[in-house]
Each structure stands twice: as structure tokens, then as C-alpha cells.
């Protein structure tokens, strides 16, 4: 049994990071979905920039120029991503339907220059949602204090959200509360439906950057221990009175283990130890290909006594100020990547 087969057997849904137009036109994305069983994909700034630098989008730029609708690098970006998201969402629509909305999502980060103001973030999300027009779109939004109200508003507008930069049970619970309040608003408006979802992404690479300096001599992988704590918190809140007060069709706030920015060896250990039911695993194509033919030996969960010890240990190395600095650094990195993408688009426009 290879990696992907084993993950599916354990009830683990696997999402793929970094698709672009060439994957769609060559049929690669369709094969990943139909033959390998991937149930979600993400469009990211870096891979999109690399593809635009090549020839994957040259026909689009020609079309924009011939029709006279190329105005700015930003408007061209909007055109390109809407087309990509629509094409990918179409390929995943059957998965989305068959899983009753639990899977089959295509996701993208909101433009980072729109994340410095709550209202700007909401407007940006609404614009992308309306332009794409597919219910299996998932918008990635950092779960910062500034943007938590935006998450609640968007859920209330029945726009799917993937809350990112979540590293602690406290922030997970804050997202949970905003998600529930958004769903309650939908109910109050008499528009209830089971189609709106919210996920929480945990960047294993970012988490490793915070925890590893404090346990350099440990044989354990601290990010796995901390992720298990988050999973236990998910289970606790999912069985809470507040959650049970919602209609039975409401979809829980599921965790996504983002293993795209971590060393392959650490990603492999995460795969072995975090393949929990109801969670999702976001993998880079390179990790998938490296371990595709390797059999997965699952390391089962921890008992309550061990979990209590892990919670105590996590407080020693995961401090609020460290997380705040990490979030600031990730926001800055994302903004830099986005600006480089726009520069690349501008270069293509002027050719």
C-alpha cells in the first residue's frame, strides 16, 4: 500500500498545493484528482509567478491585449486567477457533490495588501467570490485579531473561509466562535443551508520555526505534539453544547495540516502521526512524488495523560509574543511574494 492509498484508508483527505494553468491544460490536475484521489487544491503566488514567467499564460496575455482590456498588472492578475479558479473548481465539482461539501475545494489567499484593513479584506473576498461564482471556492484569510471579524462576516455571507496562521488552541477557539456566530447569523436571516464551510490551516513549517529552538535535543517532533493538542481541542469544541445547538447539517471547523513549507523528513513524520479522521493534509507536489511509493506506517494518537503532559510542555516554548512575530513575518513574506508576482505580470504586459 503506497502513501496516498494509506492516507485514504485512514480517512485522511489530501489536498495538493500549487497548481497552475499548465497542469489544467495538460490534464495533470485531472489525473491528480481522478487517479490519485486528491480532493482539494491550492493556487499560490510563487508557483503562479513561475508559470507566468514561462509560457503557460501567454495566450491569456495575448487575449487581454487584443481585446484592449489589459489595464494594470492588478487587473490582469484578477483575470488570470478567476479563470484558474473556475477551471479547477469545475474539475473538483464532482468530488464536492459526492462528499456533500466536505471536500472538493479550490483555494487561494486573499491579496495580502488587502489584509491591512478589515473592510478591505471583506470587500476583496466578496469580489473574488462573486467573480468566480463556484460554491467550492475556499478563501484563505489570516486569523489575526484584525481579521477575525472579517471571518465572521464572510461566513454570515455564506462565503467559505480557510483561516490561516493558527498556532494555538486559543486562536483556534477564537476562529470557532467567529464561525459559529457567522452560522447563527445565517440562521437568523432564515437562509440556513449546509453549504458554507470553514477550515483552519496549521502551517507545520511556521510552527516548527517557533518550537524547534526550545527542544533542539529532543527525540520527539514538537510540531506533531502541538498539532495533536489542536486536534484534541477540535474534538472538545465539536462536542460542546454550543456546537450541538446548531443544525445537524453544520460542518465542523476542521483542521488542515499544511506540510508545504517543511523539510521532507519532517513532513513524512507528520504524515505518519497526524493522519486523523476529519482532518486534511496539504502537500507539495515534491513531497507527494518523493514518498508516493513508500508505505505509510501510522503512529496512533496519544492517551489523555500524555496529552496533558504535552499541553504543559507546549506552554514552555510556544509564547504569544513569538507567535505574533511569526505572523508578522509571514504576512511580510506573503506581501513580498505577491508584489513579485505583480512585477512579473507587469513585465509580461509590456512585452
Buried (B, 14 or more C-beta within 10 A) or exposed (E): EEBBEBBBEEEBBBBBBBBBBBBBEEEBBBEBBEEBBBBBBBBBBBBBBBBBBEEBBEEBBEEBBEEEEBEEBEBBBBBBBBBBBBBBBEBBBEBBEEEEBBBBBBBBBBBBBBBEBBEBBBEBBBBBBEBBEBBBBBBBBBBBEEBBBBBBBBBBBBBBBBBBBBBBBEBBBBBBBBBBBBBBBBBEEEEBEEBBBBBBBBBBBBBBBBBBEBBEEEEEBBBBBBBBBBBBBBEEBBEEEEBEEBEEEBBBBBBBBBBBBBEEEBBBBBBBBBBBEBBBBBBBBEBBEBBEEEEBEBEEEBEEEEBEEBBEBBEEBBEEEBBEEBBEEBBEEBBEBBBEBBEBBBEBBEE
